[in-house]
Amino acid sequence: MIGNFSQLRYLNLSQASETTFSGEIPREILRLSNLLSLDLSSYTLSYPPDDAIINQLQLSISTLRSLVQNTIMLEELHLGCVNISSSVPDALTNLTYLQNLNLSHCELYGNFHGSIPSSLGNLNQLVYLDLGSSGFTIGTFPLFFMNLTKLSYLSLERCNLTGEIPSWIMNLTSLNHLHLKRNSLHGEIPRSLFGMDNLSYLSLGFNLLQGKLELGLFLRMRSLSFLYLSYNKLSLLDEKGSFNATLPQLKVLYMEQCNLTGAIPPWIMNLTGLQWLGLQENHLRGEIPRSLFTLENLERLSLSGNSLEGKFESDMFLKFKKLNYLSLSNNKLSLLPGKGASNGTLPPLEVVALDSCNLVEFPSFLQDSDQLSFLSLSNNVFESAVPNWIWGKRSLQCLSIEESSLTGEISPLICNLKSLVLLELAYNNLSGTIPSCLGSSSQSLQIMKLQGNKLVGHLPQTYVMGSALKMIDVTDNNLQGQLPRELVNCRRLEFLDVSYNKINDSFPYWLGSLPELKVIALRFNEFHGDINCPSMCTFPKLHILDLSHNKFSGNLTPVMVKNWNSMTTSNTSKLQYEDWEIYFPGKTWFTHVYYSFAISNKGVVTEYKQIQPTFYFMVAIDISSNRISGEIPSVLGDLKSLVLLNLSNNLFIGDIPSSFRKLSNLEALDLSLNSLSGKIPQELVELTFLEFFNVSFNNLSGPIPENKQFSTFEGNCFAGNQGLCGIQLKKKCEDRGSSSPTGLLDSDHDSESFIEFDWKIILIGYGGGVVAGVALGYAFSSDMLALLKKIFFK
């Protein structure tokens, strides 16, 4: 029907995709040949999470090609967040009247290996150009931008820009906004940039820029109001002069991780119009100067992650009458509680982060902050219960009080926090039960971290359809009962860790229907029965499965292993864990949340605190210390992305599958304490990444494979297999024609050393784990071992 409005000049359907429209943009729009302005873009926040962009509208390449051919009078074309998924048609250059072009978040790709087409340089009437996160792989700064001399707004964020910022950029004399954040630009910031008198907004954060920064040059840019330099390799030049006479109307200054040293620069106190100040994660030291509190226009202040010190009352921050964001975490401050507001005038605080501020009492000035949305008070020493006034903050979206010696129970008043997105109360001394409303009534809660407490009872049993939960971590408590079956309503769940509890249940095969679930950790509980599915359970994105130290039994069937086919891919891009940037509804701030869990790796229980940025290819199966019997399924060799595989301390029999040679990414393989027989497959020498290999205490025989990798494994990795021989065991392999049985030790000395080693394992290792026992056993003196043997015989 819209095609009937043939004389239409302006059509704006922006933001409509979030409420009404989705799917393919109809070709009827091609009949609107008189259009001057077309806006189909979706609404985005000032700081949108790229992984949260949902392109509900699609525009086919044929429709786009016809559109730019039929509407040659177009002056404005806004397609931000419209899914185009193609290259830019050459016909776009026919839009010679085009002044505004927005192709951000369009999943575009260029005409050659994702590069941006140079024909865009022909659109020399452009004033506004946004290609941020468009999908282009631009490479070095395109020369054709020199032709776009009328540009006032240019965004190339997340466009894979490399090389240096060109000096000719100063030729774009009309440029007012320049967005180059999140690229791979390196080298120094060109001095010519400081001559751009019209530039008011400059964003260069998250690049590889380096060199000594003369901040005075920025401060002399007459129009500059927004400066974002964070997360580069810059260092600040020590400038002694004063900038009083030439200070710009700077409103936003972000210099996180810019290698700032010494005291907070005194010239900052002269920026009287400053609204946002971000200096976190530098090397600043000394006290916070009292003159900072004279910046009466300050709305955001972040000084976290430095070495600032000194004692002062938290009431000092009440002087900032416009302050809504305060972060002082991880310094050497001693923040005194204060007495709260006396005159009834409070700053409109929304975000408060006071982690590691040596707090012993909850800051009283927060009690009357009615707009509080984000509160982080971790790593303090409260030694008290959470005060009831916190549960009354109905606008609270994030509550993080970890490792702060909290006592008491989680109050049922938490049910008042209907907007809660993130709850972190881990590693305290909390007791009691988990309030059921955290599952039954909250559609906003995404992260629930309650590990390391003394919680009892059951997990919440009811979870609403449409639940937003992504992470549940209740490790190391005293929870009992079964896993709630209604977890299947949590379709966004990615991480479930209930390790170190007393949960008594069968294998939760029904979790296999969750489309996003990547981590299942059930270690040290009372799970039992077969690891099997009564019907198909796909586990489509499973990366980590830890079932160790339970009472699982029966056979591990090939059918079950095939359900873990997400581990079969060799495409590492499909194995990456997302870096969770948790954004909060209606807010422009966000926080990072990381997977954190413990798993046996290379014989030692290892805790991974930030798996996304540091171990983002971690793929692991640990079913050790159960009662699983039968043969090891050869189809395990098809799980090519496996990094860790631990089947130790079970009842497996038969051969080690030669198919394990296909596990090309494997770094650790533990098959110890089973009843495996036969030879160690020679094919395992193909595992070039293998760093840990343990087959001790089985019934293996024959020679240990010889190659560079296997020569690095110590003898204790093969102990307890009397039929094995090789240099690792200091036991020479006999020729086939020899009459000496290969299963016998070749000397009294070897026999005696093995018996001694065996006693070390029995006396020390069995209770605390074979590897720990081996390590301790070698540390004991011969006298101590003799004493232990006597005790054991008695």
C-alpha positions in Angstrom: 0.0 0.0 0.0 2.9 2.4 0.8 3.9 2.3 -2.9 0.7 4.3 -3.7 2.2 7.4 -2.2 4.2 8.2 -5.3 4.7 11.9 -4.4 6.1 11.1 -0.9 9.3 13.1 -0.1 10.1 12.1 3.4 9.6 8.6 5.0 10.8 7.9 8.5 10.2 4.5 10.0 13.1 4.5 12.3 12.8 2.6 15.6 9.7 0.9 14.2 11.5 -2.5 13.9 11.5 -2.7 17.7 7.8 -2.5 18.0 6.0 -3.3 14.8 8.0 -4.2 11.7 10.3 -7.1 10.9 11.2 -9.2 8.0 12.0 -8.2 4.4 11.5 -4.6 3.4 8.8 -4.8 0.6 9.7 -3.9 -3.0 6.8 -1.5 -3.0 9.1 1.1 -1.6 10.8 1.2 -5.0 7.8 3.1 -6.4 8.6 6.0 -4.2 10.8 7.6 -6.8 10.5 11.2 -5.4 11.9 10.4 -2.0 14.4 12.9 -0.6 14.8 11.2 2.8 14.4 7.6 3.8 15.0 6.4 7.4 14.6 2.7 8.2 17.2 2.6 11.0 16.7 1.0 14.4 17.2 2.9 17.6 20.4 2.3 19.4 21.9 3.5 22.7 24.8 5.9 22.8 27.0 2.9 23.8 25.2 -0.1 22.3 26.5 -3.7 22.8 27.2 -5.0 19.3 26.2 -8.5 20.2 22.8 -7.2 21.3 21.9 -5.6 18.0 19.0 -7.5 16.5 18.5 -6.8 12.8 14.8 -7.4 12.5 14.5 -5.7 9.1 16.2 -7.2 6.1 17.0 -5.5 2.8 17.9 -7.8 -0.1 20.7 -6.7 -2.4 18.3 -6.6 -5.4 15.9 -4.3 -3.6 18.8 -2.1 -2.4 20.2 -1.9 -6.0 16.8 -1.0 -7.4 16.2 1.5 -4.6 19.3 3.6 -5.3 18.6 3.5 -9.0 15.0 4.6 -8.7 15.5 7.3 -6.1 18.3 9.4 -7.5 17.2 12.6 -5.7 17.8 11.1 -2.3 19.6 13.4 0.1 19.3 11.2 3.3 19.5 7.4 3.5 19.6 5.8 7.0 19.7 2.0 7.1 21.4 1.6 10.5 20.8 -1.9 11.9 19.0 -3.1 8.8 20.4 -6.5 7.7 21.7 -6.1 4.2 24.4 -8.9 4.3 25.9 -8.0 0.9 28.3 -5.6 -0.7 27.4 -2.0 -1.4 26.0 -1.7 -4.9 28.0 0.5 -7.3 24.8 2.3 -8.2 25.0 4.0 -4.8 27.4 6.4 -6.4 24.6 7.7 -8.6 23.1 9.4 -5.6 25.0 12.5 -6.2 22.7 14.6 -4.0 23.3 12.4 -1.0 24.2 14.3 2.1 23.5 11.8 5.0 24.4 8.1 4.8 24.1 5.6 7.7 25.1 2.0 7.0 26.1 1.1 10.6 25.5 -2.5 11.9 24.3 -3.6 8.4 26.4 -6.7 8.2 27.9 -5.4 4.9 31.0 -6.7 3.2 33.0 -5.0 0.6 33.6 -5.7 -3.0 37.0 -7.4 -2.4 37.7 -9.3 0.8 35.4 -7.0 2.8 37.2 -3.8 1.8 35.2 -0.6 1.4 34.4 0.4 -2.2 36.4 3.4 -3.3 33.3 4.6 -5.3 32.0 6.0 -2.1 34.5 8.8 -2.6 32.3 10.1 -5.4 29.6 11.1 -3.0 31.3 14.5 -2.4 28.2 16.1 -1.0 28.2 13.9 2.1 28.0 15.7 5.4 27.2 12.7 7.5 28.7 9.2 7.1 28.3 6.4 9.6 29.9 3.1 8.7 30.4 2.0 12.4 30.3 -1.8 12.8 29.0 -2.0 9.3 30.9 -5.2 8.5 33.6 -3.7 6.3 37.2 -4.6 6.7 38.7 -1.3 5.7 42.4 -1.8 6.4 44.5 1.4 6.0 42.7 4.7 6.0 41.2 5.1 2.5 42.6 7.9 0.5 39.2 8.7 -1.2 38.0 10.2 2.1 40.1 13.2 1.1 37.4 13.9 -1.5 34.7 14.2 1.1 35.6 17.7 2.2 32.1 18.6 3.4 32.0 15.9 6.0 30.9 17.1 9.4 30.3 13.6 11.0 32.5 10.5 10.3 32.2 7.2 12.2 34.5 4.3 11.3 34.2 2.5 14.7 34.8 -1.3 14.5 35.8 -1.2 10.9 39.1 -3.0 11.2 41.1 0.1 10.5 44.9 -0.5 10.6 48.0 1.6 10.1 48.4 5.2 11.2 45.9 8.1 11.3 46.9 10.0 8.2 48.1 13.6 8.5 45.9 14.6 5.5 42.9 14.3 7.8 43.3 17.9 8.6 42.0 18.7 5.1 38.5 17.7 6.3 38.2 21.2 7.7 34.4 20.9 8.3 34.7 17.8 10.5 32.9 18.1 13.8 32.6 14.5 15.0 35.3 11.9 14.4 34.7 8.3 15.7 37.6 5.9 15.3 37.1 3.7 18.4 37.8 0.0 18.5 40.1 -0.5 15.6 43.8 -1.4 15.3 45.3 2.0 14.5 48.8 2.4 15.7 51.6 5.0 15.7 51.4 8.4 17.2 48.5 10.8 17.0 49.4 13.2 14.1 50.0 16.7 15.2 47.9 17.9 12.2 44.9 16.6 14.1 45.3 19.4 16.7 44.8 22.0 14.0 41.2 20.9 13.3 39.5 23.9 15.0 35.9 22.7 14.3 36.4 19.3 15.9 34.2 19.0 19.0 33.9 15.2 19.4 37.0 13.0 19.1 36.9 9.3 20.0 40.2 7.3 19.5 39.7 4.7 22.3 40.5 1.0 22.1 43.3 1.2 19.5 47.1 0.7 19.6 48.1 4.3 19.5 51.3 5.1 21.3 53.8 7.8 22.0 54.1 10.6 24.6 50.9 12.6 24.6 51.0 16.4 24.8 47.6 16.9 26.3 48.0 20.6 26.1 47.7 20.3 22.3 44.2 18.9 22.8 43.3 21.4 25.4 44.0 24.2 22.9 41.5 22.9 20.3 38.9 25.6 20.5 35.8 23.6 19.9 36.7 20.3 21.6 34.0 19.2 24.1 34.4 15.3 24.0 37.8 13.6 24.2 38.0 9.8 24.4 41.5 8.3 24.4 41.0 5.3 26.6 42.7 1.9 26.2 45.7 2.8 24.1 49.5 2.6 24.7 49.9 6.3 25.3 51.9 8.0 28.0 51.3 11.5 29.2 54.0 14.0 28.8 54.8 16.0 32.0 53.7 19.5 31.1 54.4 22.1 33.7 52.5 25.0 32.1 49.1 26.3 32.8 46.2 26.1 30.3 44.0 28.6 32.0 44.0 31.1 29.1 43.2 28.5 26.4 41.0 25.9 28.0 38.2 24.6 25.7 34.7 23.9 26.8 35.6 20.3 27.5 32.7 18.4 28.9 33.9 14.8 28.6 37.4 13.5 29.2 38.1 9.7 29.2 41.7 8.5 29.6 41.4 5.0 31.0 44.5 2.8 30.7 46.6 5.6 29.3 49.6 5.0 31.5 49.0 8.1 33.6 51.4 8.3 36.5 51.9 10.6 39.5 49.2 12.6 41.1 45.9 13.5 39.5 46.9 16.3 37.0 46.2 19.7 38.6 45.0 21.2 35.3 41.9 19.0 35.5 40.7 21.3 38.3 40.6 24.1 35.7 38.1 22.3 33.5 35.1 24.0 35.1 32.6 22.7 32.5 33.7 19.1 32.9 30.7 16.7 33.2 32.4 13.2 32.7 35.9 12.3 34.0 37.3 8.8 33.5 40.9 8.1 34.7 40.5 4.5 35.8 43.1 1.8 35.4 46.2 4.0 35.4 49.1 4.4 37.8 47.9 7.5 39.7 48.9 7.8 43.3 48.6 10.3 46.2 45.5 11.7 47.7 42.4 12.8 45.8 42.8 16.6 45.8 40.1 18.6 47.6 40.0 20.9 44.7 38.4 18.2 42.6 35.2 18.7 44.6 34.9 22.2 43.2 34.0 20.8 39.7 30.3 21.4 40.4 29.1 20.3 37.0 30.6 16.8 37.3 28.1 14.0 36.6 30.4 11.0 36.2 33.6 10.4 38.1 35.7 7.2 37.7 39.1 6.9 39.5 39.1 3.1 40.0 42.0 0.8 39.5 44.8 3.3 40.6 47.0 3.6 43.7 45.2 6.6 45.2 45.4 6.7 49.0 44.2 8.6 52.1 41.3 8.6 54.5 38.3 10.8 54.0 34.6 10.7 54.6 32.3 9.5 51.9 30.1 12.5 52.6 32.6 14.6 50.6 31.0 13.3 47.4 27.7 14.9 48.4 29.3 18.2 47.2 28.8 17.0 43.6 25.2 18.1 43.3 24.9 16.6 39.8 26.9 13.4 40.3 25.1 10.2 39.1 28.1 7.9 38.5 30.9 7.3 41.1 33.6 4.7 40.9 36.5 4.6 43.3 37.1 0.8 43.4 40.5 -0.9 43.8 42.6 1.9 45.2 44.3 2.2 48.6 41.7 4.4 50.0 40.1 4.2 53.4 36.6 5.4 52.9 34.8 6.4 56.2 31.1 5.9 56.3 30.1 9.5 57.0 26.9 10.8 58.4 24.8 11.2 55.3 23.1 14.3 53.9 22.2 17.0 56.5 20.5 19.6 54.3 18.3 17.2 52.3 20.0 17.8 49.0 21.5 14.7 47.5 23.3 14.1 44.2 21.2 11.9 41.8 23.5 8.9 42.3 22.7 6.0 40.0 26.0 4.1 39.9 28.2 3.6 42.9 31.3 1.3 42.9 33.3 1.3 46.1 35.0 -2.1 45.9 38.2 -2.6 48.0 37.7 0.7 49.8 38.4 -0.7 53.3 34.7 -0.2 54.2 33.6 -1.7 57.5 30.1 -0.1 57.4 27.7 0.4 54.6 28.0 4.1 53.4 25.2 6.0 55.1 25.0 8.6 52.3 23.6 5.9 50.0 20.6 5.2 52.2 18.6 8.1 50.8 19.7 7.7 47.2 16.4 6.9 45.7 17.7 6.6 42.1 20.4 4.0 42.8 20.6 1.4 40.0 24.1 -0.1 40.3 25.8 -0.8 43.7 29.1 -2.6 43.9 30.7 -2.9 47.4 32.9 -6.1 47.0 36.1 -6.8 48.8 35.3 -4.9 51.9 35.0 -6.2 55.5 31.4 -5.6 56.7 31.0 -8.6 58.9 27.3 -7.9 59.1 24.1 -8.6 57.2 23.0 -6.6 54.2 21.0 -3.7 55.6 17.3 -3.7 54.9 17.5 -0.3 53.2 19.3 -1.9 50.3 16.4 -4.2 49.7 14.2 -1.1 49.5 16.1 0.3 46.4 13.4 -0.7 43.9 15.3 0.8 41.0 18.4 -1.4 41.7 19.5 -3.3 38.7 22.9 -4.5 39.9 23.9 -5.6 43.4 27.5 -6.9 43.8 28.9 -7.5 47.3 31.4 -10.3 46.9 34.1 -11.3 49.4 33.0 -8.9 52.0 32.4 -11.1 55.1 28.6 -10.7 54.9 26.6 -12.8 57.4 23.0 -13.6 58.0 20.5 -14.7 55.3 19.5 -13.4 51.9 16.4 -11.5 53.0 13.1 -12.3 51.3 12.8 -8.5 50.8 15.1 -9.1 47.8 11.8 -9.9 46.0 11.1 -6.2 46.0 13.9 -5.7 43.4 11.8 -6.4 40.3 14.4 -4.8 38.0 17.4 -6.7 39.2 19.7 -7.8 36.3 22.9 -8.8 38.2 23.2 -10.4 41.7 26.7 -11.2 43.0 26.9 -12.2 46.7 29.7 -14.8 46.3 32.3 -15.8 48.9 30.7 -14.5 52.0 29.3 -16.3 55.1 25.6 -16.2 54.1 23.3 -18.9 55.4 19.7 -19.9 55.0 17.9 -20.6 51.7 17.9 -19.0 48.3 14.7 -16.9 48.0 12.4 -18.7 45.5 11.4 -15.4 43.9 14.9 -15.3 42.2 13.5 -17.8 39.8 9.7 -17.5 39.9 9.1 -13.8 39.6 12.0 -12.2 37.9 12.2 -11.9 34.2 15.1 -9.4 34.3 17.7 -11.3 36.3 20.6 -12.4 34.0 23.4 -13.2 36.5 23.1 -15.0 39.8 26.4 -15.7 41.6 26.0 -17.1 45.1 29.0 -19.4 45.3 31.2 -19.9 48.3 28.6 -19.4 51.1 26.7 -21.6 53.5 23.4 -21.7 51.8 21.1 -24.7 52.4 17.9 -26.1 51.0 17.1 -26.3 47.3 17.7 -24.2 44.3 14.6 -22.1 43.4 12.3 -24.7 41.8 10.2 -22.4 39.6 11.5 -20.4 36.6 9.2 -18.2 34.5 8.9 -18.6 30.7 11.0 -15.9 29.1 13.5 -15.9 31.9 16.6 -13.8 31.2 19.0 -15.9 33.2 22.3 -16.5 31.6 24.5 -17.6 34.5 23.7 -19.6 37.7 26.7 -20.2 40.0 26.0 -21.7 43.4 29.2 -23.6 43.8 30.5 -24.6 47.3 27.3 -24.4 49.4 25.2 -27.0 51.2 22.4 -27.3 48.7 20.4 -30.5 48.5 17.6 -32.1 46.5 17.3 -32.3 42.7 18.0 -29.8 40.0 14.7 -28.0 39.2 13.2 -29.3 35.9 11.8 -25.9 35.2 15.3 -24.7 34.3 14.3 -25.7 30.8 12.4 -22.3 30.7 15.7 -20.5 30.9 16.3 -20.5 27.2 19.1 -18.0 27.5 21.1 -19.9 30.1 24.8 -20.3 29.1 26.4 -21.3 32.4 25.3 -23.6 35.2 27.7 -24.5 38.0 26.3 -26.4 41.1 29.6 -28.0 42.1 30.6 -28.9 45.7 27.1 -29.3 47.0 24.9 -32.3 48.1 22.6 -32.4 45.1 21.1 -35.9 44.7 19.8 -36.4 41.2 20.2 -38.4 37.9 21.9 -37.1 34.8 20.1 -33.9 33.7 19.7 -34.9 30.1 16.8 -32.5 29.8 19.3 -29.6 29.9 20.2 -30.7 26.4 17.3 -28.7 25.0 18.7 -25.3 26.1 20.0 -23.6 22.9 22.7 -21.5 24.5 24.1 -23.7 27.3 27.9 -23.9 27.1 29.0 -24.9 30.6 27.6 -27.6 32.9 29.5 -28.2 36.1 28.2 -30.8 38.6 31.4 -31.9 40.2 31.4 -33.2 43.9 27.7 -33.9 44.3 25.6 -37.1 44.6 24.5 -37.4 41.0 24.0 -41.1 40.1 22.8 -43.5 37.4 23.6 -43.7 33.7 24.9 -40.8 31.7 22.3 -41.2 29.0 19.2 -39.7 27.4 15.9 -41.6 27.0 15.4 -39.7 23.8 17.4 -37.2 21.7 19.2 -34.4 23.6 21.3 -32.3 21.5 23.3 -29.9 23.8 23.8 -27.6 20.7 26.5 -25.3 22.2 28.0 -27.4 25.0 31.7 -26.5 25.5 32.5 -27.8 29.0 31.0 -30.8 30.8 32.2 -31.6 34.3 30.5 -34.6 36.0 33.5 -35.6 38.1 33.3 -36.9 41.7 29.8 -38.2 41.6 28.2 -41.7 41.6 27.5 -42.0 37.9 27.6 -45.6 36.6 26.8 -47.7 33.6 28.5 -47.4 30.2 29.4 -44.2 28.3 27.6 -44.9 25.1 28.5 -43.7 21.6 25.0 -42.3 21.2 25.5 -40.1 24.2 28.9 -38.8 23.0 27.4 -37.9 19.6 25.0 -35.6 21.4 28.1 -33.4 22.2 28.6 -32.6 18.5 29.3 -28.9 19.3 32.7 -30.2 20.3 33.4 -31.7 16.9 34.0 -28.4 15.1 37.5 -27.4 14.0 36.3 -23.8 13.4 37.7 -22.0 16.4 35.4 -18.9 15.8 32.4 -21.1 16.8 34.1 -22.0 20.1 34.7 -18.5 21.4 32.9 -17.4 24.6 31.3 -14.0 24.3 32.8 -11.3 26.5 29.6 -10.5 28.4 29.0 -6.8 28.5 25.9 -6.6 30.6 23.9 -3.5 29.6 21.0 -2.3 31.8 17.6 -1.2 30.4 17.4 2.5 29.8 21.1 3.1 30.9 24.2 4.1 29.0 26.6 2.2 31.4 27.4 -1.4 31.5 29.6 -4.0 33.3 31.6 -7.0 32.4 30.8 -10.5 33.7 33.1 -13.5 33.2 32.7 -17.2 33.5 34.5 -18.5 36.6 34.9 -22.2 37.4 37.3 -24.9 38.6 38.2 -28.0 36.6 41.0 -30.6 36.8 43.6 -29.6 34.2 46.9 -31.5 33.8 46.5 -33.2 37.1 45.7 -30.2 39.2 42.4 -28.6 40.0 42.7 -25.2 38.4 40.4 -22.2 38.8 39.6 -20.1 35.8 38.4 -16.7 36.8 38.0 -15.1 33.4 37.5 -17.7 30.8 36.2 -15.3 28.1 39.2 -13.1 27.5 42.0 -15.6 28.4 40.7 -19.1 27.8 38.2 -18.5 25.1 38.7 -21.8 23.3 38.4 -24.0 26.4 36.5 -27.2 25.5 36.6 -29.9 28.2 35.0 -33.1 29.4 35.7 -34.4 32.9 33.8 -37.5 34.1 36.6 -38.7 36.5 36.0 -40.3 39.9 32.7 -42.0 39.1 31.7 -45.7 38.5 31.5 -45.7 34.8 32.3 -49.0 33.1 32.6 -50.6 29.7 34.9 -49.6 26.9 35.8 -46.0 26.1 33.7 -45.1 23.0 35.9 -44.5 20.0 33.6 -41.7 18.8 35.2 -39.5 21.5 38.0 -39.1 18.9 35.5 -37.1 16.8 35.3 -34.3 19.4 38.2 -32.5 17.6 37.9 -29.3 19.6 38.6 -31.0 22.9 41.4 -29.4 25.0 40.9 -31.4 28.2 39.7 -35.0 28.6 39.7 -36.7 32.0 38.2 -40.2 32.3 40.3 -41.2 35.3 39.3 -43.2 38.4 36.5 -45.2 36.8 36.0 -48.8 35.7 36.8 -48.5 32.0 38.1 -51.7 30.3 39.5 -52.5 26.9 41.9 -50.6 24.7 42.7 -46.9 24.5 40.9 -45.9 21.3 43.4 -45.1 18.5 40.8 -42.6 17.3 42.2 -40.2 20.0 44.8 -39.3 17.4 42.2 -37.0 15.8 42.0 -34.8 19.0 44.5 -32.4 17.5 43.8 -29.6 20.1 44.1 -31.9 23.1 46.4 -30.6 25.8 45.6 -33.0 28.7 44.5 -36.6 28.6 44.0 -38.5 31.9 43.0 -42.2 31.8 44.6 -43.2 35.1 43.0 -45.5 37.7 41.0 -47.7 35.3 41.3 -51.2 34.0 42.4 -50.5 30.5 44.5 -53.1 28.7 46.4 -53.5 25.5 49.1 -51.1 24.2 49.3 -47.3 24.3 48.4 -46.5 20.6 51.4 -45.3 18.7 49.1 -42.9 16.9 49.0 -40.7 20.0 52.4 -39.3 19.0 50.4 -37.2 16.5 49.0 -35.1 19.4 51.5 -32.3 19.2 49.8 -30.0 21.7 49.6 -32.8 24.4 51.3 -31.4 27.6 49.8 -33.8 30.1 49.3 -37.6 29.7 48.5 -40.0 32.5 47.7 -43.7 32.2 48.9 -44.8 35.6 47.3 -47.8 37.4 45.8 -49.7 34.5 46.6 -53.0 32.9 48.5 -51.7 29.9 51.4 -53.5 28.3 54.0 -53.0 25.6 56.4 -50.2 24.8 55.6 -46.6 25.6 55.5 -44.6 22.3 58.7 -42.7 21.6 58.8 -39.2 20.3 59.6 -35.7 21.4 56.2 -35.3 23.1 56.1 -38.6 25.0 59.7 -38.1 26.1 58.6 -35.2 28.3 56.2 -37.2 30.4 57.6 -38.5 33.7 57.6 -42.1 34.8 54.7 -41.6 37.3 52.4 -41.0 34.4 52.9 -44.7 33.5 53.3 -46.3 36.9 51.1 -49.2 38.0 51.2 -50.9 34.6 53.5 -53.8 35.1 53.4 -54.7 31.4 54.6 -51.3 30.2 58.2 -50.7 29.4 60.2 -47.7 28.2 62.8 -45.1 29.2 60.2 -43.3 31.4 60.0 -46.3 33.7 63.7 -47.0 33.4 62.6 -50.4 32.1 64.1 -51.7 28.9 61.7 -53.2 26.4 62.7 -56.8 25.4 62.9 -57.9 21.8 60.0 -60.0 20.6 62.3 -63.0 20.5 63.5 -62.7 24.1 62.3 -65.3 26.6 62.1 -62.7 29.4 58.5 -61.8 30.1 57.8 -58.2 29.4 55.6 -57.9 32.4 58.5 -58.4 34.9 60.7 -55.7 36.3 64.3 -56.0 35.0 66.1 -55.6 38.3 65.7 -55.8 42.1 66.5 -52.1 42.2 63.6 -51.3 39.8 61.3 -53.5 41.7 62.2 -52.0 45.0 61.8 -48.4 43.7 58.4 -49.3 42.2 57.1 -50.8 45.4 58.3 -47.8 47.3 56.6 -45.5 44.8 53.4 -47.7 45.0 53.4 -47.3 48.8 53.6 -43.5 48.4 50.5 -43.6 46.3 48.6 -45.8 48.6 49.5 -44.0 51.8 49.3 -40.4 50.6 47.7 -40.2 47.1 44.5 -42.2 47.4 42.7 -39.8 49.7 43.8 -36.5 48.1 44.3 -37.6 44.5 46.9 -39.5 42.6 48.8 -36.5 41.3 49.0 -34.8 44.7 50.1 -38.1 46.2 52.8 -38.5 43.7 54.1 -35.0 44.3 54.1 -35.5 48.1 55.5 -39.0 47.9 58.6 -37.9 46.2 59.1 -35.2 48.9 59.1 -37.8 51.8 62.4 -39.1 53.2 63.1 -42.8 53.3 62.8 -42.8 57.1 59.3 -41.4 56.9 58.3 -43.9 54.3 59.5 -46.7 56.4 57.5 -45.5 59.4 54.4 -45.1 57.2 54.8 -48.7 56.0 55.0 -50.0 59.5 51.8 -48.1 60.5 50.0 -49.5 57.5 51.0 -53.2 58.2 49.9 -52.9 61.8 
